[in-house]
Amino acid sequence: MNSIEQRIRTGLLIALLAVMSLLALLADYGVNRLSQSFVATRLQHDSDSLIQALYLNTKGAWQLDSQRLATVYQRVQSGHYFQVSTATQTLRSRSLWDQAPLVIALATGQVQIQQQFSGAEHWLIWQQGIELQGRPLTLWVAEDIAPFEQQWRSFAMMMYAVMVLAMILLVLLQRYLLQRSFSQLNAVQQAIRQLQQGEIETLSTQAPREIQPLIYEINHLLERLQQRINRSRTAMGNLAHELNRRLQHLLLLRDTLPESSRPEYDQQLLQIRQLTERELKRARIAGSSHPGCRFRPTHDLPHMLRLLRQIYPHIQLKMNIATEITDELPYDRDDMLELIGNLLDNGCKFGTAQVQLTLSLSHTRFGLVIDDDGNGVSTQHCQQLTERGTRIDESIAGYGLGLSICQMIIDSYHGELQFSSDAEKPGFRVEASLPYSANNAPEVSL
């Protein structure tokens, strides 16, 4: 879809073209009508002068008093012509020279106005039927309007040039005004970028009135999302603490059980304690949520590593970040902290003394590798863990805790998650790979 600015600009340009074309047509039509009306009025006055110049001689023939005729009718092809016709007689101006216009006899009082081309001249003709001294006459008066039309064409060319210049100036003006108006959206775009980077929590409402409702709705959604995430994590932490209290009570009740039932009872209590500890660690590792914030490894991971070192003081936790990773990555911050936090928590929990996190970046993939020096798992279990579509068993050698969540995050980004363990040396490796694009964020399945 074209941008709003482009559509407005195109619409205004079409409107300008339509208005200018309509004005040009109206100007041409109006000038032609005015010029013809002016000439026709003048021809009518000339016909009145001809009527006054007509008289009957002693022989009963019509003659014209040359003293009452304008001299323009005496010059050959002067552009002003007349002819007086009766049933038996025709009087013509000298300006007609050898031209003999066709004059149709008109009834008394009948008037006709018409146009006719004669060589290079364009005549506007006034014909009128009259009765003078009881005898019917037809007056034919014409004027060449080609000079008027030539002057109009010269003026029209100047007018069209001015209209084109005016239209260009208007287009440039409206482009400037549109760019100036839409430039106010740059502040909103910058605010959204800051929101993604976690620098601000809400968008400023100091924006054009047209987009204020959109900003209000975005802020409202962010607030609701933040509230839901906080409620969820608070409820998770409260639940874990309540479970701890119940576990303490169950431990006190252990002594009242028969000796034969205690091993199974202890096993169930151990699994409940592991689940409770996992949820408490997840809540501590994730920290505060920033919906929509992009992942910045050099900024977000050190805090997580400090917490894990406090939880597992016996583990030497190292992190290697590729030199190419200098800025934010196009992934959701909470998703990445959830993914890396769970994987590191498993590595620290089942590692012996050392866990290492390695982040790498290529043109098409973002990869992370977590190595620990624990006992690892068998090759068969690794194959089950990496088998596509198989539900990750959270009981396999203890490494399943939190891996189902990791697999869901990886799948949402259309990535890959692999597990490997070498039988000849201790340790377990988790490799995750996500699609990467320097320009656009990867598509996430909802």
BAKE-864991 format. One record per residue: residue in three letters; x, z, y of N, C-alpha, C in turn. Coordinates in steps of 0.2 Angstrom, whole numbers, plus 2048, in hexadecimal, padded with zeros to 3 digits. Atoms other than C-alpha are relative to their C-alpha. Example, Ala and Ser with C-alpha at 12.3 -4.5 7.8 and 13.67 -1.06 7.14 Angstrom:
2
ALA8048007FA83E8277EA804800806;SER7FC7FF7FA8448247FB7FC803805;
***
This chain:
446
MET8048007FA800800800804800806;ASN7FD8007FA8067FC811800806804;SER8007FA7FC80A80A81D7FB800805;ILE8068007FB7FD8108298027FD807;GLU7FE8037FA80880B8388007F8800;GLN80080780180A7F98317F97FD800;ARG8078028007F77F882E7FD800807;ILE8037FF7F97F37FE8408037FA804;ARG7FD8057FC8007F28477FD7F97FF;THR8038078027F97E383D7F97FF803;GLY8078007FD7E77E88438007FE807;LEU8008017F97EC7E98558027F9802;LEU7FE8077FF7F57D88547FB7FB7FF;ILE8068048017E67D084D7FB800805;ALA8057FE7FA7DB7D885A8027FC806;LEU7FD8037FA7E77D28687FF7F87FF;LEU8018078017E77C08617F97FE801;ALA8078027FF7D47C08607FE800807;VAL8028007F97D27C68718037FB805;MET7FC8057FC7DF7BB8797FD7F97FF;SER8038068017D77AC8707F97FF803;LEU8068007FD7C67B0876800800807;LEU7FF8017F87CC7B28888027F9802;ALA7FD8077FF7D57A18877FA7FC800;LEU8068048007C57998817FB801805;LEU8057FE7FA7BA7A288E8037FD806;ALA7FD8037F97C679D89C8007F8800;ASP8018078007C678B8967F97FD801;TYR8078027FF7B478A8957FD801807;GLY8027FE7F97B17938A58027FC806;VAL7FD8047FB7BD7898AF7FD7F9800;ASN8038078017B67788A87F9800803;ARG8078007FE7A477E8AC800801808;LEU7FF7FF7F97A97848BE8027F9803;SER7FE8067FD7B27748C27FB7FA800;GLN8058058007A57698BC7FA801804;SER8067FE7FC7977738C58027FE807;PHE7FE8017F97A27728D57FF7F8802;VAL8008077FF7A475F8D37F97FD800;ALA80780280079275C8CF7FC802806;THR8037FF7F978D7658DF8027FC805;ARG7FD8047FB79875B8E97FD7F97FF;LEU80380680179174B8E17F9800802;GLN8078007FE7807508E5800800808;HIS8008017F97857528F78027F9802;ASP7FE8077FE78D7418F77FA7FB7FF;SER80680480177D73A8F07FB801806;ASP8057FF7FA7737428FF8037FC805;SER7FD8047FB78073990A7FE7F97FF;LEU80180780177D7299027F87FE802;ILE8078017FE76A72B9047FF7FF807;GLN8018017F876C72D9178037FA802;ALA7FC8067FD77871E9187FC7FA7FE;LEU80480680276B7129107FB7FF805;TYR8058027FC76070891A7FE7F87FE;LEU8028078017566F79198027FC806;ASN7FE8057FA75D6E89237F97FC801;THR8068047FE7526DB92B7FD7FB7FA;LYS8028048057516D191B7FD8047FA;GLY8037FC80574A6E09118058027FB;ALA7FB7FE80575A6E3908803807802;TRP7FD7FA7FF7636F49068077FF802;GLN7F98007FD7736F7910802807801;LEU7FD7F97FF77F706912803800807;ASP7FD7FF7F978470C9238078037FE;SER7F97FE80179770D921803805804;GLN7FE7FA7FC79971992F7FE8077FD;ARG8027FA8037907269258038017F9;LEU7FD7FF80679A723915807803801;ALA7F97FD8007AA72D9118057FA7FF;THR7FB8068017BA7229128038007F9;VAL7FE8008077BE7289007FD7FB7FC;TYR8038068047B271B8FA8027F9801;GLN7FD8077FE7BB70D9038077FF7FC;ARG7FA8018037CB7108F97FF7FE7F9;VAL8018028077CD7078E98038057FB;GLN7FF7FB8057CD7138DA803806803;SER7FF7F97FD7CD7228E57FE8067FC;GLY8037FA8047C472C8D87F9802802;HIS8077FF7FE7B472C8E17FC7FA801;TYR8038068007A771F8DE7F8801800;PHE80880080079471B8E07FE7F97FF;GLN80380680178870E8DC7F8801801;VAL8078007FF77670B8E27FD7FA7FD;SER80380680476B7018D77F8800801;THR80780180075A6FA8D97FE7FA7FB;ALA8028058047506ED8CF8047FA801;THR7FD8067FE7586DF8D9806800804;GLN7FA7FF7FC7676E68E28048057FD;THR7FB7FA8027776F08DE805800806;LEU7FB7FE7FA7826F88EC8058047FC;ARG7FB7FC8037936FE8E6805802805;SER7FB7FE7FC7A17078EE8067FC7FF;ARG7FA8058007B16FD8F28058047FB;SER7FB7FD8057BB70A8E77FF7FE7F9;LEU8018028077B37048D78037F97FF;TRP7FD8068007BB6F38DB7FC7FB7FB;ASP8048058057B76E88CB7FD8047FB;GLN8037FC8057B06F68C17F8800801;ALA80780180079D6F48BD7FD8067FC;PRO8037FB8057967058B67F97FE7FE;LEU8078018027877048AC7FB806803;VAL8047FB7FD77970D8B67F97FE7FD;ILE8078018037687108AD7FB802806;ALA8057FF7FB7597108B97FD8077FE;LEU8037F98017527228BB7F9800803;ALA8067FF7FD7417278BF801804806;THR7FF7FC7FA73E72F8D08008077FF;GLY7FF7F98017447418D08048027FA;GLN7FC7FF80674E73F8C0807800801;VAL7F97FF7FF7607458C08038007F9;GLN7FB7FF80676E7438B3807801802;ILE7F97FE7FF77F74A8B28047FF7FA;GLN7FD80180678B7438A68087FE801;GLN7F98017FF79D73F8A38027F97FC;GLN7FE8078037A672E89F8087FF802;PHE7F98017FF7B872989D8017F8801;SER7FF8077FD7BE7198A6808800801;GLY7F98018007D07158A2803807800;ALA7FC7F98007DB7248A77FB805804;GLU8057FC7FD7CC72B8B17FB8037FC;HIS8057FC8037C07388AC7FA801805;TRP8068007FB7AF7368B67FB8057FE;LEU8067FC8007A27438B97FB7FC804;ILE8058057FD7937398BD7F9804802;TRP8077FE7FE78373E8C77FC7FA801;GLN8058058007747338C57F9803802;GLN8067FD7FD7647358CF7FB7FA801;GLY8058057FE75472B8D07FC803806;ILE8047FE7F974C72B8E27FB7FB802;GLU8048057FD73F7228EB801801808;LEU7FE8007F974471D8FD7FC7FA803;GLN8058057FC7377149097FC7FC7FB;GLY80580380572C7118FA8037FC7FB;ARG7FD8048057397098EF8058047FC;PRO7FC7FC8047417108E08087FE800;LEU7F98018007547128E08038057FA;THR7FC7FC8057617198D3807801803;LEU7FA7FF7FD7707218DB8058037FA;TRP7FB7FF8057807228D0807802804;VAL7FA7FD7FC78E72D8D78058037FB;ALA7FB7FD80579E7318CD807802804;GLU7F97FE7FD7AF73A8D08048017FA;ASP7FB8008057BE73A8C6803808800;ILE7FE7F98017C174C8BF8078017FC;ALA7F98008047D27488B6805804804;PRO7FB7FC7FC7DC7508C57FE8077FF;PHE8027F98017D27608C38028027F9;GLU7FE7FE8077D57608B08088007FF;GLN7F87FF8007E875D8B3802806803;GLN7FE7FA7FD7E976B8BE7FE8067FC;TRP8027FB8057DF7768B28058017FA;ARG7FB8008067EB7718A4806804802;SER7FA7FD7FD7FA7768AF7FF808800;PHE8017F87FF7F27878B37FF8037F9;ALA8017FD8077EC7898A18078027FD;MET7FA7FF8037FE78789B803807803;MET7FD7FA7FD8047948A77FC8077FE;MET8047FA8027F57A08A38028017F8;TYR7FE7FE8077F979E8908078037FF;ALA7F97FD80080B7A2893800807802;VAL8017F97FE8067B189C7FD8047FB;MET8047FC8067FA7B688E8048017FA;VAL7FC7FF8068077B4881805805802;LEU7FB7FB7FE8147BE88B7FC807800;ALA8047FA8008067CB88E7FF8037F9;MET8027FE8078027CB87B8078037FD;ILE7F97FE8028157CD877801807803;LEU7FF7F97FD8167DC8837FC8057FD;LEU8047FB8038077E487C8018027F9;VAL7FE7FF80680D7E286B806805800;LEU7FA7FC7FF81E7EA8707FD807802;LEU8037F97FE8147F88797FD8047FB;GLN8037FC8058097FC86B8048027FA;ARG7FB7FE8058187FC85F803806802;TYR7FC7FA7FD82180886A7FB806800;LEU8057FA80181181386B7FF8027F9;LEU8017FE80680E8138598078037FD;GLN7FA7FD802820817855801807803;ARG7FF7F97FC8208258627FB8057FD;SER8057FB80381082C85A8028027F9;PHE7FE7FF80781682A848806804800;SER7FA7FC80082683284D7FF8087FF;GLN8027F880181D84384E7FF8027F9;LEU8007FE80781B84283B8078017FD;ASN7F97FE80382E843839801807800;ALA7FF7F980082D85583D7FC8037FA;VAL8047FE80682085782F8047FE7FA;GLN7FC80280682B84D8238068057FF;GLN7FA7FC80083A8588287FE8077FD;ALA8027F98028308688257FE8007F8;ILE80280080782A8628148078007FC;ARG7F980080483D85E80F803808800;GLN7FE7F98008418708157FC8047FB;LEU8047FD80583287680A8037FF7F9;GLN7FD80180783A86E7FB8068037FF;GLN7F97FD80084B8757FF7FF808800;GLY8017F8800843887800802803807;GLU7FE7FD7FA8488898127FA803804;ILE8067FD7FD83688C8187FB8017FA;GLU8057FF80582789280E7F97FC802;THR8068047FE8198898188017FB805;LEU7FF8057FB81787A8237FD802807;SER8027FE7F981587C8367FA7FC802;THR8068047FE80487883D8017FD807;GLN7FF8047FA80C87184D8017F97FE;ALA7FF80780280885F8487FA7FD804;PRO8068047FD7FC85184E7F98037FD;ARG8067FD8027EA85684D7FD7FC7FA;GLU8038048067E68488408038037F9;ILE7FD7FD8067F28508338008077FF;GLN8007F98017EF8628367FB8027FA;PRO8047FE8067E18638298047FF7FA;LEU7FC8018067ED85C81C805806800;ILE7FB7FB8007FA8698217FD8077FE;TYR8037FA8027EE8778207FE8007F9;GLU8018018077E987180F8068017FC;ILE7FA7FF8047FB870809802807800;ASN7FE7F97FF7FF8818107FB8057FC;HIS8057FC8047EF8888078027FF7F9;LEU7FE8018077F48807F78078047FE;LEU7FA7FD8028068877F87FF808800;GLU8027F88007FF8997FC7FD8027FA;ARG8047FE8077F38987ED8058007FA;LEU7FB8008058018927E2805806800;GLN7FB7FB80080D89F7E87FD8077FD;GLN8037FB8028008AC7E57FF8007F8;ARG8018018077FC8A67D48078027FC;ILE7F97FF80380F8A67CF802807800;ASN7FE7F97FF8128B77D67FB8057FB;ARG8057FC8048028BE7CD8027FF7F9;SER7FF8018078078B67BD8078047FE;ARG7FA7FD8018198BD7BE7FF808800;THR8017F98008138CE7C37FC8037FA;ALA8047FE8068068CF7B58058007FA;MET7FB8008068148CA7A9804806800;GLY7FC7FA80081F8D77AF7FC8077FF;ASN8047FA8018118E47AF7FF8017F9;LEU80280080880C8DF79D8068027FC;ALA7FA7FE80481E8E1797802807801;HIS7FF7F97FF8208F279F7FB8047FC;GLU8067FC80380F8F87988027FF7F8;LEU7FE8018078158F17878068057FE;ASN7FB7FC8018258FB7897FD8087FF;ARG8037F980181B90B78B7FC8017FA;ARG80480080781090777C8058007FA;LEU7FB8008058209047728038077FF;GLN7FD7F98008279157777FB8057FC;HIS8057FD80481691C7708007FF7F9;LEU8008028078179127608068037FD;LEU7FA7FD80382991975D7FF8077FF;LEU8017F980182392A75F7FB8017F9;LEU8058008068159267528047FE7F9;ARG7FD80380682291F7468028067FB;ASP7FE7FA80582793073F7FA8027FC;THR8067FE8048159337397FF7FB7FB;LEU80180580581692372E8038027FA;PRO7FC7FF80681B92471C8067FC800;GLU7F980380082D9207188007F87FE;SER80080780282891070F7FD7FB805;SER8048057FC81E90871D805800807;ARG7FC8017F982C90B72B8047FA801;PRO7FC8067FE8378FC7287FC7FA803;GLU8058057FD8288F072B7FE801807;TYR8037FE7FA8228FA7398067FF805;ASP7FA8017FB8348FA7418017F9801;GLN7FF8077FE8358E773F7FB7FD805;GLN8058027FB8258E4748801803807;LEU7FE7FD7F982A8F07568067FC803;LEU7FA8037FE83B8E77577FE7F9803;GLN8028067FD8328D675A7FC801806;ILE8047FF7FA8268DD767805802805;ARG7FB7FE7FB8358E57708047FA802;GLN7FD8067FE83E8D47707FC7FC804;LEU8048047FC8308CB7777FF803807;THR8017FD7FA82D8D8784807800805;GLU7F98007FD8408D87898017F9803;ARG8008077FE83F8C578A7FC7FF807;GLU8048017FB8318C5796802804807;LEU7FD7FC7FB8398D27A18067FC803;LYS7FA8047FE8498C87A27FE7FA803;ARG8028067FD8408B87A67FD801807;ALA8037FF7F98378C07B5806802804;ARG7FA7FE7FC8488C77BB8047FA802;ILE7FC8067FF8518B77B97FD7FB804;ALA8048057FC8448AC7C1801801807;GLY8007FE7F98448B67D17FA7FD804;SER8058027FC8398B07DF7FE7F97FF;SER80280780182F8A07DD8007FC807;HIS8008057FA8308917E97FD7FA7FE;PRO8038068038238847E48027FA804;GLY7FE8067FD8298737E68077FF803;CYS7F98007FD83B8787EB8047FC7FB;ARG7FB80380484986D7E58058047FD;PHE7FB7FC8038568737D98077FF803;ARG7F98017FD8678777E18048057FC;PRO7FC7FC80587387D7D3805805804;THR7FB7FC7FD8818837DF7FD806804;HIS8037FB7FD87488E7E87FC8047FC;ASP8057FC8048678937DB8038047FA;LEU7FE7FD8068728977CC804806800;PRO7FC7FA80087E8A47D27FC807800;HIS8047FA8008708B17D57FE8017F8;MET8027FF80786A8AE7C38068027FC;LEU7FA7FE80487C8B07BC801807801;ARG7FF7F97FF87E8C07C57FB8057FC;LEU8057FC80486E8C77BD8018007F9;LEU7FE8018078738C17AC8068057FE;ARG7FA7FC8018848CA7AE7FE807800;GLN8027F980087B8DA7B27FC8027FA;ILE8037FF8068708D87A38048007FA;TYR7FB80180687E8D3797807801803;PRO7F97FE7FD88E8DC79E8057FE7FB;HIS7FB8028058978D878E8017F97FF;ILE7FF8078008958C57908047FE806;GLN7FD8037FB8A18BB79A7FD7F9801;LEU8048067FF8968AE7A28047FC805;LYS7FD8057FC89E89E7A97FC7FB802;MET8048057FE8978907B28057FA803;ASN7FC8067FE89F87E7B57FB7FB803;ILE8048047FD8968737C18047F9802;ALA7FD8077FE89B8607C38017FF807;THR7FF8017F88A285B7D47FB7FC803;GLU8058057FE89584E7D57FA804803;ILE8067FC7FE88885C7D7801804806;THR7FF7FD7FA8898607E97FA802804;ASP8067FE7FC8778617EF7FA8017FB;GLU8057FF8048668637E97FE7FB7FB;LEU80280480585F85B7D97F97FF800;PRO80780280084E8527D77FC8047FB;TYR8047FC8058478607CC7FD806803;ASP8037FA7FE83C86F7CF8048067FF;ARG7FB7FB80084687E7D37FD8057FA;ASP8037FB80583A88A7C88017FD7F9;ASP7FF80380683B87E7BA8078017FD;MET7F980080284E87D7B98028077FF;LEU7FE7F98018508907BB7FD8037FA;GLU8047FE8068438937AD8047FD7FA;LEU7FC80480684D8867A28068037FF;ILE7FA7FE80085E88C7A68008087FE;GLY8017F980185989E7A67FF8027F9;ASN8017FF80785289E7958057FE7FB;LEU7FB80380586089478D806805801;LEU7FB7FB7FF86D8A07957FE8077FD;ASP8027FA8038638AF7908018007F8;ASN7FE8018078648A977E8078017FE;GLY7F98008018768A677F803806801;CYS7FD7F97FF87A8B77867FE8057FB;LYS8037FB80586F8C077A8037FF7F9;PHE7FD8018068778B876B8077FE800;GLY7F98018008888B47718048077FF;THR7FB7FB8018978BF76D803803806;ALA7FD7FE7FA8A18BF77D8007FB805;GLN7FF8057FB8A08AF7867FA7FB7FF;VAL8068057FF8928A378C8027FC806;GLN7FE8057FB8968937967FB7FB801;LEU8058047FE88A8897A08047FA804;THR7FD8067FD8908777A57FA7FB802;LEU8058057FD88686B7B08047FA802;SER7FD8067FF88A8597B17FB7FB803;LEU8058057FD88284A7BB8037F97FF;SER7FE8078008838377B87FB7FC805;HIS8048047FC87A8297C07F98007FE;THR80780080386B82A7B47FE8077FD;ARG8027F980486C83C7AC803806804;PHE7FD7F97FE86E84E7B18008047F9;GLY7FF7FD8068758587A3802807801;LEU7FD7FA80087886A79F8018037F9;VAL7FE7FE807881872790801808801;ILE7FF7F880188188578B8038017FA;ASP7FC7FE80688E88B77F8008077FF;ASP7FE7F980288F89C7778048017FA;ASP7FC7FF80589A8A476B7FD8047FA;GLY8037FC80588D8AC7608017FD7F9;ASN7FF80280788A8A974D7FD7F97FF;GLY8038078018808997507FA8007FB;VAL8058018058738927458027FA7FB;SER7FE8058058738877367FE7F9802;THR8018077FE8738747377F97FE7FE;GLN80780180186287472F7FB802805;HIS8057FD7FA85A87F73C8017FC806;CYS7FE8057FA86387474A7FB7FA7FF;GLN80480680085A8657437F9802801;GLN8077FE7FE84986E7437FF801807;LEU8017FE7F984C8747548007F9805;THR8008067FD85086275A7FB7FB7FE;GLU8058058038428597507FB800805;ARG8058017FB83685175C7F98027FD;GLY8077FE80282485875B8008067FC;THR8007FA804829867751800806805;ARG8007FA7FC8248787588068047FF;ILE7F97FC80083488275C7FE8077FD;ASP8017FA804834891750804805804;GLU7FD7FB7FC8388A075B8038067FB;SER7FC7FC80583F8A974B8067FE7FD;ILE7FA80380484D89E746806803803;ALA7F97FC7FF85D8A97477FF803807;GLY8017FD7FA8568B07578017FB806;TYR7FF8057FB8598A07617FA7FD803;GLY8068037FE84789C7637FD803806;LEU8037FD7FA8438A87718017FC806;GLY8008047FA83E89E7808017F9800;LEU7FF80780184288D7797FA7FC800;SER8078047FF8308887787FF7FE807;ILE8018027F982F88978B8057FB802;CYS7FA8057FE84088078D7FE7F97FE;GLN8028078028398727827FB7FD804;MET8068027FC82987178C8037FD807;ILE7FD8037FA83486F79C8037FA800;ILE7FC80680183F8627957FB7FA7FF;ASP80580580183085878F7FD7FE806;SER8038027FA8288597A08047FB804;TYR7FB8047FC8378507A78027FA7FC;HIS7FE8058058388447988088007FE;GLY7F97FF80184984B7948018017F8;GLU7FE7FF8078528507848038077FF;LEU7FE7F980285686177C8038007F9;GLN7FD80180786386276E8048077FF;PHE7FC7FA80286B8717648057FE7FB;SER7FB80180587B87175A8048067FF;SER7FC7FA80288687D7518057FE7FB;ASP7FA80380489787A7498018067FA;ALA8007FB8058988837388078027FF;GLU7F97FE8018AB884739802805805;LYS7FF7FB7FB8AB88E7497FA803803;PRO8067FD7FE89F89A7507FE7FD807;GLY8028037F989489575F7F97FC7FF;PHE80680480088488C7638007FD807;ARG8018047FA88187E7707F97FE801;VAL8068037FE8728797798017FB805;GLU7FF8067FB8728687827F97FE803;ALA8078027FD86486378E8027FA805;SER7FF8067FC8638527977FA7FE803;LEU8068037FD85784C7A48027FA804;PRO8008077FC85483B7AD802802807;TYR7FD7FE7F985D83B7BE7FF7F9804;SER8008067FB85A82F7CD802803806;ALA7FE7FE7FA8638317DD7FB800806;ASN8058017FB85582B7E77F98037FF;ASN8077FE8028458317DE8018067FB;ALA8017FB8058408407D57FD7FD7F9;PRO80280380683D83D7C27F88027FF;GLU8077FF80182B83C7BD7FF8067FB;VAL8017FA80482484C7B67F97FF7FD;SER80680080481684D7A97FC806802;LEU8057FA7FF8078587AE7FC8017FB;
***
